[in-house]
Amino acid sequence: MGWSFPTPWVGRWIRIICGSGAFFPLLEQAGLPRIRFHDLRHSCATLLLSDGVHPKIVSDLLGHSQIGITLDLYSHVTATMQAVAAEAMGRLLGGQDDGG
């Protein structure tokens, strides 16, 4: 198993084995809800896409063989991205955004 989280106190990587029971105490210490370890992968992808990171980059980070896999799995995020793109196109073509 690979390395997972850097320790905040030293900055070195710590090894987390999902079945060891180490993961849930870390979540609790961080004030996070109890989730599956694999949910971190989905959270990462959703956050990156929501922040405008190109889907191809996210796809590569996740190790998907095709960008279509990423886009299919995270279509809930890409719908929001479409609305943002439409607003941007409106501004670029001389329209006004909601702020002015």
URDA-V279852 format. One line per field, one symbol per residue. ss: DSSP state (~ for helix, > for strand, _ for the rest). phi: phi as a letter, one per 40 degrees, with the letter a starting at -180 (. if undefined). burial: I if it has 16 or more other C-alpha atoms within 10 Angstrom, else O. Layout:
BEGIN
ss: ???
phi: ???
burial: ???
END
This chain:
BEGIN
ss: ____>>______>>___~~~_~~~~~~~~_________~~~~~~~~~~~~____~~~~~~~~____~~~~~~~_~~~~~~~~~~~~~~~~~~________
phi: .ccbbccccbgccbcbbdccgcccccccccgbccbcdccccccdcccccccgcddcccdcccgccbcccccccbcccccccccccccccdcccgcbccca
burial: OOOOOOOOOOOOOOOIOOOOOOIIOOOOOOOOOOOOOOOOOOOOIIOIIOOOOOIIOIIOOOOOOOOOOIIOOIOOIIOOIOOOOOIOOOOOOOOOOOOO
END
